[in-house]
């Protein structure tokens, strides 16, 4: 079963039941956060979706109905919870830094400050490593 999480106005997932149990145990997902899987008509607290999940340390408050977008496709986004930076931010920053460093060298014919190439390559490499992997 694939479970999607709704957090901060964005959807995350899909996650397996085992992934969700691990996130619940570590506290990175709270039991009252909204979750959805195929066959559900509406979003429900994740703690109620996982039958054998650890009991929360505090009672869960019901989530407001307006918190979950009803018309949004739950498979629209695939990322880990809490991720603010997207992979393409790093790629774009790296390419921009490299382009600026090359332009500055062409204009000044001076290699001082060419460490921007290294910084740009690092940004591109980080972005490349963070990009979504195709599902098998």
Helices and strands as residue ranges (DSSP letters): E 3-7, E 10-15, H 17-26, E 34-37, E 44-45, H 46-49, G 65-67, H 87-108, H 115-130
